[in-house]
């Protein structure tokens, strides 16, 4: 069965609140649990292990950054501040 065809378990908000311990156990054993609000996906409960893995994959390593072809210097130099000049003093 493909990932797209697989139906993910969903919980309505009131069920998720009332049966949080059960939803947590399912997230640990069966994978991500989706919480819906008014029929639309609102949140996902995942295990800490899966979350750490997803975070690690989303953040490139230093080696990946150094070897990438993309420009890496755009954010290194902060924008210059506008200089406010003092008013000129007239000497008589």
N, C-alpha and C positions, 0 to 999 in steps of 0.2 A: 504494500500500500504506500502511495507516495505521501510526502509530507503535506501536500495541499489537500489531498483527499482525506487525511486523518482528521477526525473530529476531536478538537481539544475540549477538555472538560470546562464547563462554565458554571459559575455560581452567581445568583442574584445577590445584590448587596445585603439584603436582610438575611438570606441564608448563610452568606459568608460570615456575617457578624454572629449569628446564632450558633453556627457550627464551625467556628474558626479552628479549633483543635483538629477536627476531622479534615478540614481543608489543608491545614499544615501538614498532617501526616500524608495526605495524598500528594502534596507538592514534593515531599521528601522521597516518596516511593514511586510515584507515577510520572512525575515531571510537572511542568508549569500548570498552574490553575488560573483561569481567567475569571475576573470579577466583572459583571455587567451592571450598568446603571441605566435604567429606562431602556433596556434592550440593546444598548451600545456598549462595546468593550471599554472599560474604564481603567482597569489595573490588572497586573499579573503577579501572582505569588510564586516565587521560585526559591529553590534551596540556596543557601549561602554558598555552597560549593559551585553551583551553576553560575550564580551571580559573579563570583570571583573569576571564574573562567571567562565569562562574557566580557567583564571589565578588562581582563588581561589581553584579550584578543582585540578589543577596541582601541587600546592604547599601544601605539607602535613603540618598539624598543629603540634605544639610542642607535644601535647598529642600523635598524631599518630607516631611521630618520637621516642618518649620515649618508646612506647609500641611495636614498631616493632621488629621483630626477626633479621633483618639485622644488620650487624656491622655498628656502627655509628662513630667509632673512626678513621677510615682511614684518613679522611681529617683534623682531629683535630691537629695533630702534623706535622708541616712543615718539609720538608726534610732537613737534616743537610747540612750545607755548607762544602765544602772541605776546610780544614785548610791549609793555605799556611805557611809553616815554614820559619823562617828567616834563611838566610845562616849562617853557623857557623863561628864564628870569631876565628881565631887562635891567641893565646896569646904566645908570645915568652919569 
